């Protein structure tokens, strides 16, 4: 392992923010990761994977540990299902494509989500009616305080909407090294209920979609709506879709009868944050080198040389505007690292 000093993180975050890490190291095995986590020479350590769900400030006094653990292994299988262990450093989308190549079903609705597999459980990532927890079995993680490798079950991970144990009680206490999923081999559950997917399938004259058809539809939709981070810096959806209680929703719906929404339970409703932001006039607007994408108001972008502060200031202005107009609070989905 080589520890670099004053290392540019521009190529390690999908926003393309040219932030500088005081120290940087890449690890490619569990043993290397345990060693560096146990090293007492560095007061602050920050874990990064694909860099897709973070917003960095300009200079960060810390050791950045890039987790580059690779590998996929079938743990067990039956005629109907298969359990697969995926190492944390595997690119998420490439891993989803691998499952489809093997006709393993479950993740197709989450195609083209940026980032790596190891950070996916932290956020309980999801898209188009499916969340990571739907296929999740367990994960292995190193407990930072004693560098022990432990296994956490689905129940122990306490998954919620874009939430998990790792963002709450377990925050900054573990580093995920692998994730085990359960996939279907036959009788796949086809999740095509979202309007955008139905519309895309209809456009392609597909009546009885396969899991590959669902993936292709999701990819087409995402490519139409979301910019490629390699071309225009972004972290995908910057904000969570707010979930509000029935009383707040009914007042909102009365004032905004044409607003889209999704019923979560009898008492909870999800309102698309992108719609709220668009109604506040931010869609497609540029503020220096920071801006809101022209096709999807959920996505904040770095046009060229935006700093982390530029993006954060824009996010704060959007949050204030939505609160003022709709009395609904939206919050960042990305991790803010200073």
N, C-alpha and C positions, 0 to 999 in steps of 0.2 A: 504493500500500500504506500502510495506517495501522497503526502499532505501538501497541498499547494497553498500559498499565501496570496492575499489580495487578488482573489480569483473572480473573474467576471461570470455572472450567472445568466447572462443574456441568452445563451443557448440552452439553459436549463429551466426556463419558465416560458410557458406558451404566450404570455403577454409580451415577451420580448423586451422586458424592462432591463436596462443595462445596470443592474444592481451589482454591488461588489461584496463578496463574502471575505471576511478576514482570513478564514481557513476553509479548505474544501478537500474532501477525500471521497473516492469511489470504492465501494465494497462489492465483491462478487461472490461471497460465501457467507453462510450463517456465522462461521467461526470468525471471519474478519469483522463482521458487524459486532459480534460480542466483544471482541478485543477493543475496537474503537469506542464502543459505548462505555467500556470499563476504564478507558484512559482518563486519568484525573488531571491531565495537563490543560484541558479545555473547560472553561466554566460553563459555557452554553453550547449546546449541540442542537442542530435542527435537521430533521430528516426530510429529504426530498426524493420523489420518484420521477414521474413524468412531468412534474412542474405545471400541471394543468389547472390546479385548483388553488392557486396562490397569487397574492399580490404582494410584491416585495418593495420595501423602501430602498433608498439609494445605496446606503452602506450599512452592513449588518455585522456587528461584532459578535461572531459566532463561528463554530465549526459546522459547516454544512456537510452532511453525510448522504451521498447519493447511493441509493439502494439499487444495485444492478444484478439482483439474484435472478437467474434464468432457469427455466425447465417446466415441463408438464408431465404428469405421471398419472396413469389410471390406477386408482386404489382398489376398486372393486366394481363388479358389474353383474347385472342379471339380464334376463331377456328384455326387461322393460326400461331399466335405468342404469346409469353409470356414474360413479363418483370419481372426480378428477381433482388432483392436487396441482395448483398452479402457483409457481413461485412469484414473489412480489414484484420483481423487476420486469415481468412480461407486459408488453404493451397491451392495453385493454382491447382495442379494436382488432389487433392482429390475433389476439386470443379468441375473441368472438368468432372471427373468420375461421379459425382452426376448429372450433366446435361445430360450425356449420359444415365444414369439409368432411367431418366425421358423422354428420347427421345427428348431432347431439342438440336437443332443443332446450330452450329456457332463456337464453340471453339475446336472442335475435332482435328484440325491440330496443336493445341498448347498443346497437351497432353504431360505430363512428363517434362514440363518446371518447374524448381525449383523456390521456393519462395512463397510469399503470395499474395493474391488478391489485398491488398491495395497499394502495391508498383508497381503493373503491369501498371497502367496508366502513371506513371512517365516516364517509359521507352518506353511506347507504345509497349509492348513486341509483338513478332510475330515469326512465323515459317511456313515454307513450303507454302508460298504464302498468308498467313492470318495474320492480325494484330488485336490487341485488339480493335482498333477503329472501326473495321468492325461491332462489336456487341455492342459497348459502347453507352449508352444513356446519363448517367450523373454520377456524383459522389458527395458525401457529404464530406466536409473537414472542419477542424477547422482552422480558420485564427489565426495564432500564436500571432499576435500583440494584439488582443483583445479577443481571445479564443471563437469567435463566430462561430457557425456551419452554414455553407453556402452550397449551391448547385451550382455546375459548370456544364454547359452543354457541349456537345461534341464540339461545336464551340468555347467555352471559353477555352477549354483544348488545342486547337491549336496543334493537333497531327501531327507529321511528322515521318520520318523514325527513329525509336528508339529515338524519341524526343517528347517533349510536353511543354506546358506552365510551368509545374512544374520544368523543367530543365533550364528554361530561365527567363522570367519576374517574374514567381512565385517561383523561387528557394528559398528554406528555409523559405517560408512564409506560407505554408499550411501543414497540416497533413491529409491525406485521411483516412476517417473512414468507408466508404462503397462505393461500386460501383454498379450501376444498369445497367444491360444488357438487350438486346432484343434478344431472341432466336426464331428460327423457330420450329414449332410443326409438320408441314407437309411440303411437297415440299422442303425438305432441299437442300441447295446449296452444292453440292459435289465438293470439291476442291482437285482434284487428279492430277493437272497439273505438279507438280514437278516430275522430272524424278525418283527420289529415291522412291517416293510413287508409281508411276506407276510400277516400277520394283518390289517392294515388293508385290503389289496386283497381279501382273502376277505370281510371285513366288508361291502365295497362290491360284492361279487359280480363282481369284475373278474378275468377269467381270462387275457386276453392284453393286459397293460398297455402303454400308450403312455408316452413320456417325460413327457407331461403328467400321466398317471395316477400315475406314480412321484412327481413333484413334489407333487401334491395329497396323496398318502399321507404323504409326509415332512412336509409342512406340518401336516397333521392331527395327526401323532404329536408333532411339536415343540410345537404349541400345547397339547396335552394335558399335556405333561411340563415345558415350560419357560415361565417367566413372561415377559410382555412388558416389556422394560426401560423403556418409557415409563410403565408403571404401577408396577412393582416393580424398583428398580435391581439390575442384575446384569450379568455379562459372559459369559453362557452357561456352558459347562463351565469351571470354575475349575481343575480338575486334569486332567492327562494320565492315560490308562489305562496302568498300568504294564505293561511287557513284561519278562518274567522268563525266565531260562534253565531248561532242562528239569529239572535237579536240584531247583531251588527250586519249580518248578511241581508236580512229582510229590509232593513233601512237602506242599505246600499242598493238592493235590487229595485226598490221602489223609486229611487232617484235615477237609477241607471238600468231601465228595463231591457236594454239590448246587450248588456254586458254578458260575456261568456262566464260560465262557472261550472264546477264539478262538485257534486254532493259526495262528501266523504263519509259522514254518518248522518243520522237524523238531526244532529245538533251542530255539525261542523261542515263548512263549505270552503272549497278551494277556489280562489279567484286568480286568474293568470296575471302575474306581475307585469308581463310584457304589455298587456292591454292597458293596465293602469298607467304605465310609463308613457305609452304612446298617446293616451288621452291628455297627458300633461305636456305634450308637444316636444318630447325629447328625441323621438325616433329620427334617425338620420342626421342629427345635429352634431356639429363639431366644435370643440372648445380647445383651440390650440391643436396639440397633437393627440388629445384625448377626445373620444366621441362615443356616440351611441350608433350602433350599426343600422344601416338603412333598411335592412330586411327583417331585423328582429331586435326589438327594443330591450330585450333582456340582456343583450350582449354589449358590453362596453369594450371599446377597441383602442389600441395604440397605433395611430397612423404612422408614426415613425420614431419620434424621440420623446414620447410622454414619459414622465417619471411616475413612480408609484404614488406620489402625493397628488399629481395631476388626476390620476384615475380615481383616487380616494376622494378628492374634493368634488369631482363630478358625481360620484356615487352618493355623497352626502346631500348634494343639491337635489338629486332625484328623490331620495328618501323624504326630504322635507316637502317637496312639491306634491308627492303622492299623499302624504299625511294631511297636507293643507286642503287638497281638493276632495279627497275621499274619506278622510279620517280612518285610514287603514295604514298600518305600519308594515313596510317591507324591510327585509334585512339581507345582507350579503350572504351568498352561498359559498363564496371563496374564503380562504384563510388569509388573514391580513398579517404579514410578518414584518416586524420593524426591528 
